């Protein structure tokens, strides 16, 4: 993946502005990997992007549900593999079927599954000095 852009957010408002830009770039069929420590803002970013797409469903962390789906003008899949330690744990969920051209899929904690997914983008989020640093990579 090639580094496309770096964005520094000093507030939630800054994150919302960045999400507005991303919401214009992402399109159905895109798979976006989200990397970052706990509390770095992965779900916040998905929430802000979905708000720009007029998704009315509540956007929450799928840490315990593994998969959340949100409907609106854009269909969004939101997966979180933090608690998954073996691919066999996902067999019964049908997660691969969610990676289709009609929806946009965000995957949090994609570390061990990344080689198996043809991701369009990866966003690495780092917390540093009360700032969120977003590094956006593109599969080009």
C-alpha positions in Angstrom: 0.0 0.0 0.0 1.2 3.5 -0.8 0.8 6.4 1.6 -1.8 8.7 0.1 -2.2 11.4 2.8 -1.5 12.2 6.4 -4.0 14.3 8.5 -3.6 15.6 12.0 -6.7 16.1 14.1 -6.5 18.1 17.4 -10.2 17.8 18.2 -13.3 15.8 17.4 -14.2 18.7 15.0 -11.0 18.1 13.1 -11.8 14.4 12.9 -15.3 15.2 11.6 -13.8 17.4 8.8 -11.4 14.6 7.9 -14.3 12.2 7.8 -16.1 14.5 5.4 -13.2 14.3 2.9 -13.1 10.5 3.3 -16.8 10.1 2.8 -16.4 11.7 -0.7 -13.6 9.3 -1.6 -14.9 5.9 -0.4 -17.3 4.1 -2.7 -19.3 0.8 -2.7 -17.0 -2.1 -3.0 -14.2 -0.5 -0.9 -12.7 -2.3 2.0 -11.0 0.0 4.5 -8.7 -1.5 7.2 -8.5 0.5 10.4 -5.4 0.2 12.6 -4.8 1.8 15.9 -4.6 1.1 19.6 -7.7 0.9 21.8 -9.2 4.4 22.1 -7.4 5.8 19.1 -10.6 6.8 17.3 -11.3 3.9 14.9 -15.1 3.8 15.7 -15.3 7.6 16.0 -14.0 7.9 12.4 -16.5 5.3 11.1 -19.2 7.2 13.0 -18.2 10.5 11.5 -18.0 9.0 8.0 -21.4 7.4 8.3 -22.9 10.7 9.5 -21.8 12.2 6.2 -23.6 9.5 4.3 -26.8 10.1 6.2 -26.7 6.7 7.9 -29.4 6.9 10.6 -28.4 3.8 12.5 -26.4 4.1 15.7 -22.7 3.5 14.9 -21.1 1.6 17.7 -18.0 -0.5 18.2 -18.5 -4.1 17.0 -16.0 -5.4 19.5 -18.4 -7.8 21.1 -20.8 -8.3 18.1 -18.0 -8.7 15.6 -20.1 -7.4 12.8 -22.4 -4.3 12.7 -24.3 -3.3 9.6 -25.7 0.2 9.0 -28.2 1.2 6.4 -28.8 4.4 4.6 -28.1 5.7 1.1 -24.8 3.8 1.5 -24.8 0.3 3.1 -21.9 0.0 5.6 -20.4 -3.1 7.2 -18.3 -2.5 10.3 -16.2 -5.5 11.5 -14.0 -5.7 14.5 -11.6 -8.6 14.8 -10.0 -7.6 18.2 -11.4 -10.6 20.0 -10.8 -13.1 17.1 -7.7 -15.2 17.5 -8.3 -17.9 14.8 -9.9 -17.7 11.4 -12.1 -20.7 12.3 -13.9 -18.4 14.8 -15.3 -16.4 11.8 -16.4 -19.4 9.7 -20.0 -19.3 10.9 -20.3 -15.4 10.5 -20.1 -15.3 6.7 -17.9 -12.2 6.9 -16.3 -12.8 3.5 -19.8 -12.4 1.9 -20.0 -8.9 3.2 -17.0 -7.8 1.1 -19.1 -7.0 -2.0 -19.5 -4.3 -4.5 -22.8 -3.0 -3.0 -21.4 -2.0 0.4 -18.5 -0.3 2.0 -16.7 -2.3 4.7 -14.6 -1.1 7.6 -12.5 -3.7 9.4 -11.0 -2.7 12.8 -8.0 -4.8 14.1 -7.3 -6.4 10.7 -3.7 -7.4 11.6 -3.9 -11.2 11.0 -6.6 -11.1 8.3 -5.0 -8.4 6.2 -3.3 -10.8 3.8 -6.6 -12.5 3.1 -8.5 -9.3 2.2 -8.2 -7.2 -1.0 -8.4 -3.8 0.8 -8.8 -0.6 -1.0 -7.5 1.6 1.8 -5.8 1.3 5.2 -6.0 4.0 7.8 -3.4 3.9 10.6 -4.4 6.0 13.6 -1.8 7.1 16.1 -2.3 9.1 19.3 0.5 11.6 20.0 0.6 14.7 22.1 -3.3 15.0 22.3 -3.5 14.7 18.5 -4.8 11.9 16.3 -2.5 11.3 13.4 -4.3 9.6 10.5 -2.2 8.0 7.8 -4.2 6.9 4.8 -2.8 4.3 2.5 -4.2 3.3 -0.9 -3.9 0.0 -2.7 -2.4 1.3 -5.9 
